[in-house]
């Protein structure tokens, strides 16, 4: 299979396109979360729970993946349970640990919401050769690794040039 001709692009153009896609994705996640009666953090956590599939994620692992405290994840899980998207169960290997399992209806709901978009993405992939898709996959994987590392650095406050906002309470 021969790929379609592609226009030349600079690193700057590729980064600008990525920034636009990320921004649009954030807006889209807000819209989807609202449609499902969730907030974006809860939707993100539900995504991690769904991605775990038949190997349920522990509450602690969910907290780490989402960059939340265990206390914050408790609130997320309470809301996901109330909404009927997930439930907690004891880990059979260690009853002190809690695993998070998606309710079957949550899988159906998520598929109904995301499937039309993923179908369109698969149609878009049809315009690319297997080699081009391999490059895209490699780039997304490596960019994701870079993002995880950078977020860890930010959380450890290793970037003095990145200002922290001050939260003030109005009285």
Rosetta blueprint (number, residue, H / E / L):
1 X L
2 X L
3 X L
4 X L
5 X L
6 X L
7 X L
8 X L
9 X L
10 X L
11 X H
12 X H
13 X H
14 X H
15 X H
16 X H
17 X H
18 X H
19 X H
20 X H
21 X H
22 X H
23 X H
24 X H
25 X H
26 X H
27 X H
28 X H
29 X H
30 X H
31 X H
32 X H
33 X H
34 X H
35 X H
36 X H
37 X L
38 X L
39 X L
40 X H
41 X H
42 X H
43 X H
44 X H
45 X H
46 X H
47 X H
48 X H
49 X H
50 X H
51 X H
52 X H
53 X L
54 X L
55 X L
56 X L
57 X E
58 X E
59 X H
60 X H
61 X H
62 X H
63 X H
64 X H
65 X H
66 X H
67 X L
68 X L
69 X L
70 X H
71 X H
72 X H
73 X H
74 X H
75 X H
76 X H
77 X H
78 X H
79 X H
80 X H
81 X H
82 X H
83 X H
84 X L
85 X L
86 X E
87 X E
88 X E
89 X E
90 X E
91 X E
92 X L
93 X L
94 X E
95 X E
96 X E
97 X E
98 X E
99 X E
100 X E
101 X E
102 X E
103 X L
104 X H
105 X H
106 X H
107 X H
108 X H
109 X H
110 X H
111 X H
112 X H
113 X H
114 X H
115 X H
116 X H
117 X H
118 X H
119 X H
120 X H
121 X H
122 X H
123 X H
124 X H
125 X H
126 X L
127 X L
128 X L
129 X L
130 X H
131 X H
132 X H
133 X H
134 X H
135 X H
136 X H
137 X H
138 X H
139 X H
140 X H
141 X H
142 X H
143 X H
144 X H
145 X H
146 X H
147 X H
148 X H
149 X H
150 X H
151 X H
152 X H
153 X H
154 X H
155 X H
156 X L
157 X L
158 X L
159 X L
160 X L
161 X L
162 X L
163 X L
164 X L
165 X L
166 X L
167 X L
168 X L
169 X L
170 X L
171 X L
